[in-house]
Amino acid sequence: MSTSARSARWLVPLVLLIVWLGVGGALGPYAGKLGQVATNDQAAFLPQNAESTRAIEAQKAFRQDETLPAVVVWTQEGDRKGELGKGQADAATRALASLNGSPGLAGRASPALPSKDGKALQGVVQLRPDLGDELAPTLERVKKATGQVDGTKVELAGPAASQADLKDAFAGIDGLLLGVALAAVLLILLLVYRSVLLPFVIIVGAVFALGLASAVVYVLADHDVVRVDGQVQGILSILVIGAATDYALLLTARFREELAGGADRFTAVRAAWRQSVGPVTASAATVALGLLALLLSDLTNNRALGPVGAIGIVCAVLSALSFLPAVLALLGRAAYWPARPKPATGKGGSAGLWQRVASLVDRAPRRVWALCLAGLLACAAFAPMLTSRGVPLDEIFVNDAPSVAAQRTLSAHFPGGSGNPAVIITDAAQAKAVEAAAENTDGVADAAAVTASGRPGGGAPLVVDGRVRIDATLDDAADSDAAKDTVARLRDAVHALPGAEDTLVGGYTAQQYDTQQTAAQDRVLIVPVVLAIILVILALLLRSLLMPLLLVVTVALNFVATLGVSALVFRYVFGMSGTDSSVPLYGFVFLVALGVDYNIFLMSRVREESLAHGVREGVRRGLTATGGVITSAGVVLAATFAALGVIPLAFLLQIAFIVAFGVLLDTLVVRSLLVPALVRDIGRTAWLPGRLSKAPAEKG
């Protein structure tokens, strides 16, 4: 080989390494900057075409969109249970009035109103919705000013207090979550490779990919192309770290095989890259396109996760197929020090274990898949127990939050919907009839038109552009299933009035109801689209029609079985009554797409081996060669998603459990036993109508 050719072999990986070091240095900080362009205002993520969303637009004429209410509630201090006196009520009203004109407030605070039992007072302070980091200090001023009423304890409830608690919960999204995920991945990689250097190389590549993805998402969010909230931000970090590590494991396993076979570092890298690029890009395309199917959703946060997640997957692939090969070419065998690359078919350790698993599948395939199928169906039987009607306020946070405790106090003394009324926008000519229909609706405590003072009742209704706003206080807590049912009845009642067909019923409860209904519609639309995308990609990769159907059915069964186990764990271990309405769809997209990933890694290798050694031997060799690396990849991905549990929100804890458990179930049962046993039992027919289906029959 000429000197120039030898120099080029070193030059290309060096250039790639320098480019990625530049990317990491320049864009790495953006992983910690996404919070600057993120919004945790849940009103920004409502269904586009829902009635409650149109009600928000109609409310703008009444300037109600410019406030974020904080509900102040006073009760007796300590263990005293008696009624509050008139002097305490007057002092509370004066405390509220002292806040008027304070920084951060929008409009005048209400007077303090007593509960029917006389044991509590409540007042509403309207805050500006754009306070951002000033929200917590503003609430602290409100609490300090209203906490001077002798003999009382003061608490803050309502949307402003809930938003402040959400902001606190997401405070660890940049540092704690990423640190826990990286530490878990590093520990697993050290145990898998028994190498000092390679795990750190893989981690660095994943961090570079996250920096690149975060920079792209930051620019798009800053220009309002996509919306990002704390949930999307956390999932992006976990998805990129997990995917980049998984793809790296596949490539490094191939590189180790080539080195163990005697190839030099450059030949080994080229061979490993050629053998890995097909499965890696196919699996990445499966996940990315599956996520992009979320663009069909009518929920803005679902549509945001689609492109954001797809960007993360693309960046993970770029890192795994460019940065990592460059570093491996430069390090060679030193990457595995102090271990030495050994053939994957050795009799000891992990390879020996997978040889025994492959032998079991080969000897008794029907027994293996029958037992696996029975176990999965047993787990799936509990799936109907999982309800996804939304998470009540007192379950949103894993640990009790101040706003949750305050809401419990408020609900104990006032109608459950106090501070969060249903908002009705109707024509002024129909106001009396609509108000009466609302008051007569089962589950509505009272209803009154908003006056010029900005408060319901006590005067002539405020008429804007021929329309009025009516606030209907519900009997039940605004986030309860009973309140959502009341909203449905309320809509039926007011829409049935002559001339009131265009009346809009919105407010917090209506938003929750519409989100729940839209999420159910999204599942009906998006699930078939995701399955179709996966089938097409698998058919192109495996050059078969029956095999893709087999793989999709098995991973779908794994998803339903995971939901069954999750229903039991959420109810009897975590004490949760249900899940957020988006959890089943997120779980489906992640589990089915990622589950197919591992089957792509396995079956692409099985196909490769089958072309050389026959279908039966191809299953044995493919399972033996990929068993260790795919299991390691599954454990890594499960650990990264489990890290979401450090953020004290029920939504992320539920996603963390569903994906982590589902990935492990898929990796250890579906991919390791069920799929190989089915393919072994079906034989050549499984590859119809491809080339392998026409191979000569094998013995056994």
C-alpha positions in Angstrom: 0.0 0.0 0.0 1.3 3.4 -0.9 2.2 6.1 1.7 -0.7 8.3 0.5 -3.2 5.5 0.8 -2.0 4.7 4.4 -2.2 8.3 5.3 -5.8 8.5 3.9 -6.8 5.6 6.2 -5.8 7.7 9.2 -6.9 11.0 7.8 -10.7 10.2 7.4 -11.3 9.1 11.0 -9.2 12.0 12.3 -11.3 14.5 10.3 -14.5 12.9 11.5 -13.2 13.0 15.1 -12.3 16.6 14.9 -15.7 17.5 13.4 -17.6 15.7 16.2 -15.4 17.3 18.9 -16.3 20.7 17.4 -20.0 19.7 17.4 -19.8 18.6 21.0 -17.9 21.7 22.1 -20.2 24.1 20.3 -23.6 22.5 20.6 -23.2 20.4 23.8 -24.4 23.3 26.1 -27.8 23.3 24.2 -28.8 20.2 26.1 -29.1 22.4 29.2 -30.7 25.3 27.3 -33.9 23.7 26.1 -35.6 24.8 29.2 -35.3 28.4 28.0 -37.6 27.7 25.0 -39.9 25.2 26.8 -43.3 25.9 28.1 -45.2 24.0 30.8 -48.4 25.9 30.2 -50.8 23.1 29.6 -53.2 25.4 27.7 -50.6 25.5 24.9 -51.0 21.8 24.3 -54.8 21.5 23.9 -56.5 19.9 21.0 -56.6 22.3 18.1 -60.2 21.8 17.1 -61.8 21.1 20.5 -64.7 23.1 21.9 -62.6 24.1 24.9 -59.8 25.4 22.7 -62.3 27.6 20.7 -63.7 28.8 24.1 -60.2 30.1 25.0 -60.2 32.1 21.8 -63.6 33.5 22.6 -62.5 34.4 26.1 -59.9 36.7 24.7 -62.6 39.3 24.1 -63.3 39.3 27.9 -59.5 39.6 28.6 -59.7 36.3 30.6 -56.8 34.9 28.6 -54.5 37.3 30.3 -54.7 36.0 33.8 -53.5 32.9 35.7 -55.6 32.5 38.9 -54.2 31.6 42.3 -56.8 30.5 44.8 -56.0 31.5 48.4 -57.7 29.4 51.1 -57.7 30.1 54.8 -58.6 27.6 57.5 -58.2 27.5 61.3 -54.6 27.2 62.5 -53.4 24.0 64.1 -56.0 21.5 65.4 -58.8 24.0 65.9 -61.9 23.0 63.9 -64.3 25.9 64.7 -65.7 28.5 62.4 -63.7 31.6 61.3 -64.9 34.9 62.6 -66.1 38.0 60.8 -62.9 39.8 61.9 -60.8 37.1 60.3 -62.8 37.4 57.0 -62.4 41.2 57.0 -58.6 40.8 57.6 -58.4 38.3 54.8 -60.2 40.7 52.4 -57.9 43.6 53.4 -54.9 41.3 52.8 -56.1 40.5 49.3 -56.8 44.2 48.6 -53.2 45.0 49.7 -52.0 43.0 46.7 -53.8 45.1 44.1 -51.2 46.8 41.9 -48.4 44.5 43.0 -45.9 43.3 40.4 -47.1 40.2 38.6 -50.8 40.7 39.3 -53.4 41.2 36.5 -56.6 42.9 37.7 -57.9 43.2 41.2 -58.1 40.5 43.8 -61.5 39.2 44.9 -62.8 39.7 48.4 -62.5 36.7 50.8 -65.6 34.6 50.7 -66.6 32.2 53.5 -67.5 28.5 52.9 -71.0 27.3 53.8 -69.7 25.5 56.9 -68.0 28.7 58.0 -64.7 26.9 58.5 -62.7 28.3 55.5 -62.3 31.4 53.4 -61.2 31.7 49.8 -60.1 34.5 47.5 -58.8 34.6 44.0 -55.7 36.5 42.9 -55.3 37.0 39.2 -51.7 36.7 38.0 -50.1 37.4 34.6 -49.6 34.2 32.7 -46.2 35.3 31.3 -44.4 35.5 34.6 -42.0 32.6 33.8 -39.3 32.4 36.5 -41.1 35.2 38.5 -44.1 33.0 39.1 -42.7 31.4 42.3 -41.5 34.7 43.9 -44.9 36.3 43.0 -46.8 33.4 44.7 -44.5 33.8 47.7 -45.5 37.5 48.0 -49.1 36.5 47.8 -48.7 33.9 50.5 -46.8 36.3 52.7 -49.4 39.1 52.3 -52.3 36.8 53.0 -50.7 34.9 55.8 -51.0 37.7 58.3 -54.6 36.8 59.3 -54.5 35.8 63.0 -55.3 32.3 63.9 -55.4 31.0 60.3 -53.3 28.8 58.1 -53.1 29.9 54.4 -52.6 27.7 51.4 -52.4 28.4 47.6 -54.4 26.3 45.1 -55.5 26.8 41.5 -53.7 26.9 38.2 -51.0 29.3 39.2 -49.9 27.1 42.2 -50.1 23.9 40.1 -48.0 25.5 37.4 -45.4 26.6 40.0 -45.2 23.0 41.3 -44.8 21.6 37.8 -41.9 24.0 37.2 -40.3 22.8 40.4 -40.8 19.1 39.3 -39.2 19.8 35.9 -36.3 21.7 37.5 -34.2 18.4 37.5 -34.8 17.7 33.8 -31.5 19.2 32.6 -29.1 17.9 35.3 -30.5 15.2 37.5 -32.3 13.2 34.7 -29.3 13.2 32.4 -26.8 12.4 35.1 -28.8 9.4 36.3 -29.3 8.1 32.8 -25.7 8.4 31.8 -24.5 6.9 35.1 -26.8 3.9 34.6 -25.6 3.4 31.0 -22.0 3.7 32.0 -22.3 1.1 34.7 -24.0 -1.4 32.4 -21.4 -0.8 29.7 -18.5 -1.4 32.1 -20.1 -4.7 33.2 -20.8 -5.7 29.6 -17.4 -4.9 28.0 -15.2 -5.2 31.1 -13.2 -2.5 29.3 -12.1 0.9 30.6 -12.1 2.9 27.5 -14.9 1.8 25.2 -17.8 2.6 27.5 -16.6 6.1 27.8 -16.3 6.4 24.0 -19.9 5.2 23.6 -21.1 7.7 26.3 -19.3 10.6 24.7 -20.9 9.7 21.3 -24.3 9.6 22.9 -23.7 13.0 24.6 -22.5 14.5 21.3 -25.7 13.2 19.6 -27.8 14.8 22.4 -26.0 18.1 22.0 -26.7 18.1 18.3 -30.3 17.2 18.6 -30.9 19.7 21.4 -29.4 22.5 19.3 -31.6 21.7 16.3 -34.7 21.5 18.6 -33.7 24.7 20.3 -33.6 26.6 17.0 -36.9 25.2 15.9 -38.6 25.9 19.2 -37.2 29.4 19.3 -38.8 30.1 15.9 -42.1 28.5 17.0 -41.8 25.6 14.5 -42.2 23.1 17.4 -43.4 23.4 21.0 -41.4 21.8 23.8 -42.5 21.1 27.3 -40.7 19.4 30.2 -42.1 16.0 29.2 -40.9 16.2 25.6 -37.6 17.6 26.8 -37.1 14.6 29.2 -38.1 12.0 26.6 -35.7 13.5 24.1 -32.7 13.1 26.4 -33.6 9.6 27.3 -34.4 8.6 23.7 -31.2 9.9 22.3 -29.0 8.4 25.0 -30.7 5.0 24.8 -30.8 4.9 20.9 -27.2 6.1 20.4 -26.0 3.5 22.9 -28.0 0.7 21.3 -26.7 1.4 17.8 -23.2 1.7 19.2 -23.5 -1.7 20.9 -24.5 -3.3 17.6 -21.6 -1.7 15.7 -18.9 -2.5 18.4 -20.1 -6.1 18.6 -19.5 -6.5 14.8 -16.1 -4.7 15.1 -15.1 -7.1 17.9 -16.1 -10.1 15.8 -13.9 -8.8 12.9 -10.9 -8.2 15.2 -11.3 -11.6 16.8 -11.2 -13.1 13.2 -7.8 -11.5 12.6 -8.7 -8.4 10.6 -6.7 -5.2 11.1 -8.5 -2.2 12.6 -9.4 -0.5 9.3 -10.7 -3.6 7.6 -12.6 -4.5 10.8 -14.2 -1.0 10.9 -15.2 -1.1 7.2 -16.7 -4.6 7.6 -18.5 -3.7 10.8 -20.0 -0.6 9.3 -21.2 -2.4 6.1 -22.8 -5.1 8.2 -24.4 -2.7 10.7 -25.6 0.1 8.5 -28.6 -1.7 7.1 -30.1 -2.9 10.5 -29.2 0.3 12.2 -30.8 2.6 9.6 -33.8 0.4 9.3 -34.4 0.3 13.0 -33.8 4.1 13.2 -36.3 4.7 10.4 -38.8 2.5 12.2 -38.6 4.6 15.4 -38.3 8.0 13.6 -41.2 7.4 11.2 -43.3 5.9 14.0 -42.7 9.1 16.0 -43.5 11.2 13.0 -46.9 9.5 12.8 -47.7 11.5 16.0 -48.0 14.5 13.6 -51.4 13.1 12.8 -52.5 13.8 16.4 -54.8 16.7 17.2 -52.9 17.2 20.5 -50.1 19.7 20.2 -47.7 18.0 22.6 -48.1 14.7 20.7 -47.3 16.6 17.5 -44.3 18.2 19.2 -42.9 14.9 20.4 -43.0 13.5 16.8 -40.5 15.7 15.1 -38.5 16.3 18.2 -38.1 12.6 18.8 -37.3 11.9 15.1 -34.6 14.6 15.2 -33.1 12.8 18.2 -33.1 9.5 16.5 -31.4 10.9 13.3 -28.7 12.5 15.5 -28.1 9.2 17.3 -27.7 7.4 14.0 -25.2 10.0 12.7 -23.1 9.7 15.9 -23.2 5.9 15.9 -22.2 5.6 12.2 -19.6 8.3 12.0 -18.1 9.4 15.3 -17.9 5.8 16.7 -16.4 4.2 13.7 -13.8 7.0 13.5 -12.8 6.4 17.2 -12.7 2.6 16.7 -10.4 2.9 13.7 -8.0 5.1 15.7 -8.1 2.9 18.8 -8.2 -0.5 17.2 -7.9 -3.3 19.8 -7.0 -0.8 22.5 -10.7 0.1 22.7 -11.4 -3.2 24.5 -8.4 -3.0 26.9 -7.8 -4.8 29.2 -10.1 -7.4 27.6 -9.2 -9.0 24.3 -11.6 -9.4 21.4 -12.8 -13.0 21.3 -15.1 -14.8 18.8 -18.8 -14.6 19.8 -19.2 -18.3 19.5 -16.9 -19.3 22.4 -18.2 -21.8 24.9 -17.9 -19.6 28.0 -19.6 -16.6 29.4 -22.4 -14.9 27.5 -21.8 -16.7 24.2 -22.1 -20.0 25.9 -25.4 -19.0 27.5 -26.8 -18.0 24.2 -25.6 -21.3 22.6 -27.6 -23.1 25.2 -30.7 -20.9 24.5 -30.4 -21.5 20.8 -30.1 -25.2 21.3 -33.2 -25.2 23.5 -35.1 -23.3 20.8 -33.8 -25.7 18.1 -34.8 -28.9 20.1 -38.3 -27.9 21.2 -39.5 -24.9 19.3 -43.2 -25.6 19.7 -43.0 -26.0 23.4 -40.9 -22.8 23.8 -43.3 -20.6 21.8 -46.4 -22.2 23.3 -45.2 -21.4 26.9 -44.1 -17.9 25.9 -47.4 -17.2 24.2 -49.4 -18.5 27.2 -47.4 -16.3 29.6 -47.9 -13.2 27.4 -51.6 -13.8 27.0 -52.0 -14.2 30.7 -50.4 -10.8 31.3 -52.4 -9.3 28.5 -55.7 -10.4 30.2 -55.2 -7.6 32.7 -54.8 -4.9 30.1 -58.5 -3.8 30.3 -57.9 -2.8 33.9 -55.7 0.1 32.7 -57.9 3.2 32.5 -56.6 6.3 30.7 -59.1 8.9 31.5 -56.5 11.2 32.9 -54.7 11.6 36.2 -56.5 13.5 39.0 -54.7 16.5 40.4 -53.8 14.7 43.6 -52.0 12.0 41.6 -50.1 14.3 39.1 -47.1 14.5 41.4 -45.4 11.3 42.7 -44.8 13.1 46.0 -47.4 15.4 47.6 -47.1 19.0 46.3 -48.3 22.2 48.1 -50.9 22.9 45.4 -52.4 19.4 45.8 -52.7 19.7 49.6 -54.3 23.2 49.1 -56.8 21.8 46.6 -57.8 19.1 49.1 -58.4 21.8 51.7 -60.4 23.8 49.2 -62.5 20.9 48.1 -63.3 19.9 51.8 -65.0 23.3 52.4 -66.2 24.6 49.0 -67.8 23.0 45.9 -65.2 20.7 44.3 -64.9 22.9 41.2 -64.2 26.2 43.2 -61.5 28.2 41.5 -61.8 26.2 38.3 -65.3 26.9 36.9 -66.7 25.7 33.6 -66.6 28.7 31.3 -69.6 29.2 29.0 -69.5 31.8 26.1 -72.9 32.5 24.6 -74.9 35.2 22.8 -76.3 37.8 25.1 -79.8 37.1 23.9 -79.5 33.6 25.2 -77.7 34.4 28.4 -80.7 33.9 30.8 -81.8 30.6 29.2 -78.2 29.3 29.1 -77.6 30.3 32.7 -80.8 28.6 33.8 -80.0 25.4 31.8 -76.5 25.4 33.4 -77.9 25.7 36.9 -80.3 22.9 36.3 -77.6 20.5 35.0 -76.9 17.7 37.4 -73.4 18.3 39.0 -73.4 22.1 38.6 -73.4 24.0 42.0 -74.2 27.4 40.6 -73.9 29.5 37.4 -73.7 33.3 37.0 -72.7 35.7 34.2 -69.5 37.6 34.6 -70.0 41.4 35.2 -68.0 44.4 34.4 -66.1 43.9 37.6 -64.7 40.7 36.2 -66.5 38.5 38.7 -69.6 36.4 38.3 -72.9 37.7 39.7 -73.8 40.9 41.5 -74.7 43.1 38.5 -75.5 43.3 34.9 -73.6 40.9 32.6 -70.6 42.2 30.7 -71.5 42.1 27.0 -68.7 42.0 24.5 -69.4 41.8 20.7 -72.9 40.6 21.6 -71.6 37.7 23.8 -71.4 37.1 27.5 -69.4 34.8 29.7 -71.1 32.6 32.3 -69.0 30.8 35.0 -70.5 27.5 36.2 -69.1 26.1 39.4 -69.1 22.3 39.5 -70.0 20.1 42.5 -67.0 17.8 42.0 -63.3 18.5 41.8 -62.4 20.0 38.5 -60.1 17.2 37.6 -62.4 14.3 38.6 -64.2 11.9 36.3 -67.5 13.1 37.7 -66.7 16.7 36.8 -65.8 15.6 33.2 -69.2 13.8 33.0 -70.8 17.0 34.2 -69.2 19.0 31.4 -70.6 16.5 28.9 -74.1 16.9 30.3 -73.6 20.7 30.5 -72.7 20.8 26.8 -75.7 18.7 25.9 -78.0 21.0 27.9 -76.9 24.3 26.5 -76.5 23.1 22.9 -80.0 21.8 23.0 -81.4 25.3 23.6 -83.0 27.0 20.5 -80.5 29.5 19.1 -77.7 28.4 21.4 -76.1 25.9 19.1 -72.8 27.9 18.8 -72.5 28.3 22.6 -69.1 27.2 23.8 -68.3 25.3 27.1 -64.7 25.5 28.1 -62.6 25.9 31.2 -60.1 23.5 32.9 -62.4 20.5 33.2 -63.6 20.8 29.6 -60.0 21.0 28.5 -59.2 17.7 30.3 -62.3 16.1 28.9 -61.5 17.2 25.3 -57.9 16.1 25.7 -59.1 12.6 26.9 -61.5 12.3 23.9 -58.9 13.5 21.4 -56.3 11.1 22.8 -58.8 8.2 22.3 -59.4 9.3 18.7 -55.6 9.6 18.1 -55.0 6.0 19.1 -57.6 4.8 16.6 -55.9 6.8 13.8 -52.2 6.6 14.7 -51.8 2.9 15.8 -52.7 1.5 12.3 -50.4 4.0 10.7 -47.4 3.1 12.9 -48.1 -0.6 12.2 -48.2 0.0 8.4 -44.9 1.9 8.5 -43.2 -0.8 10.4 -44.5 -3.5 8.1 -43.2 -1.7 5.0 -39.8 -1.1 6.5 -39.5 -4.8 7.6 -40.7 -6.0 4.2 -38.0 -4.0 2.5 -35.2 -5.0 4.9 -36.1 -8.8 5.2 -37.4 -9.2 1.6 -40.4 -11.1 3.0 -44.1 -10.5 3.7 -44.9 -13.2 6.2 -41.9 -12.5 8.5 -42.8 -8.8 9.0 -46.4 -9.8 10.0 -45.0 -12.3 12.4 -42.7 -9.7 14.0 -45.4 -7.0 14.3 -47.9 -9.4 15.9 -45.4 -10.5 18.5 -44.3 -7.0 19.5 -47.9 -5.9 19.6 -48.7 -8.8 21.9 -45.7 -7.7 24.0 -47.2 -4.2 24.3 -50.6 -5.5 25.4 -49.0 -7.8 27.9 -47.0 -4.9 29.3 -50.2 -2.8 29.7 -51.6 -5.7 31.7 -48.7 -5.8 34.1 -48.7 -2.0 34.3 -52.4 -2.0 35.2 -51.6 -4.2 38.2 -48.4 -2.3 39.2 -50.0 1.2 38.9 -53.0 0.2 40.9 -51.6 -2.0 43.6 -48.0 -0.8 43.9 -48.0 2.8 43.0 -51.6 3.5 44.2 -52.6 5.2 41.0 -56.2 5.2 39.8 -55.3 5.5 36.1 -52.9 7.0 33.6 -52.7 10.2 31.6 -54.7 10.0 28.4 -51.5 10.1 26.3 -49.6 7.3 28.1 -51.0 4.3 26.1 -50.2 6.0 22.8 -46.7 7.0 23.9 -46.2 3.5 25.2 -47.3 1.9 22.0 -45.1 4.1 19.7 -42.0 3.5 21.9 -42.5 -0.2 22.6 -43.7 -1.4 19.2 -41.0 0.7 17.3 -38.2 -0.2 19.8 -39.4 -3.8 20.1 -39.2 -4.1 16.3 -35.6 -2.7 16.6 -34.4 -5.7 18.4 -36.1 -8.1 16.1 -34.5 -6.2 13.2 -31.1 -6.8 14.7 -31.9 -10.5 15.3 -33.6 -11.3 12.0 -31.2 -9.4 9.7 -28.5 -11.5 11.2 -30.6 -14.7 11.0 -31.2 -13.9 7.3 -27.5 -13.3 6.7 -26.6 -16.7 8.3 -29.5 -18.5 6.7 -28.3 -17.5 3.2 -25.0 -19.2 4.0 -26.0 -22.1 6.2 -29.7 -22.8 5.7 -32.8 -21.5 7.7 -32.5 -23.8 10.7 -28.8 -23.3 11.2 -29.4 -19.6 10.5 -31.7 -19.3 13.5 -29.1 -21.0 15.7 -26.2 -18.9 14.6 -28.1 -15.7 14.5 -29.5 -16.1 18.0 -26.1 -17.1 19.4 -24.3 -14.2 17.7 -26.7 -11.5 18.7 -28.1 -12.7 22.0 -25.6 -11.0 24.2 -25.4 -7.7 22.4 -29.1 -7.3 21.9 -29.8 -8.2 25.5 -27.3 -5.7 26.6 -28.9 -3.1 24.4 -32.3 -3.9 25.9 -31.0 -3.5 29.4 -29.4 -0.2 28.5 -32.6 1.2 27.0 -34.7 0.0 29.9 -32.3 1.7 32.3 -32.3 4.9 30.4 -36.1 5.1 30.3 -36.3 4.0 34.0 -34.3 7.2 34.8 -37.4 9.2 33.9 -38.7 8.0 37.3 -36.4 10.5 39.1 -38.7 13.3 37.9 -41.6 13.3 40.4 -44.5 13.3 37.9 -46.9 10.5 37.4 -46.9 10.8 33.6 -43.1 10.3 33.4 -43.1 7.5 36.0 -45.8 5.7 34.0 -43.9 6.0 30.8 -40.7 5.0 32.5 -42.3 1.8 33.8 -44.2 0.8 30.7 -41.2 1.3 28.4 -38.5 -0.2 30.8 -40.6 -3.3 31.6 -41.8 -3.7 28.1 -38.3 -3.5 26.6 -37.0 -6.1 29.1 -40.0 -8.4 28.4 -39.4 -8.0 24.6 -35.7 -8.5 24.9 -35.7 -11.5 27.3 -38.8 -13.3 26.1 -40.2 -12.2 22.7 -36.9 -11.6 20.8 -34.9 -14.3 22.7 -37.5 -17.2 22.7 -40.8 -16.5 21.1 -39.7 -15.2 17.7 -36.8 -17.6 17.2 -39.0 -20.6 18.2 -41.8 -19.5 15.8 -39.3 -19.0 12.9 -37.7 -22.4 13.7 -41.1 -24.1 13.8 -42.4 -22.5 10.7 -39.2 -23.0 8.8 -38.7 -21.7 5.2 -42.3 -20.7 5.0 -41.7 -17.8 7.4 -39.6 -16.1 4.7 -42.3 -16.2 2.0 -42.2 -15.0 -0.7 -38.4 -14.2 -0.5 -35.4 -16.1 -1.6 -35.0 -18.1 1.6 -38.5 -19.5 1.3 -37.3 -21.4 -1.8 -34.2 -22.9 -0.2 -34.0 -26.7 -0.1 -35.7 -28.4 2.9 -33.5 -29.1 5.9 -33.5 -32.1 8.1 -34.8 -31.9 11.7 
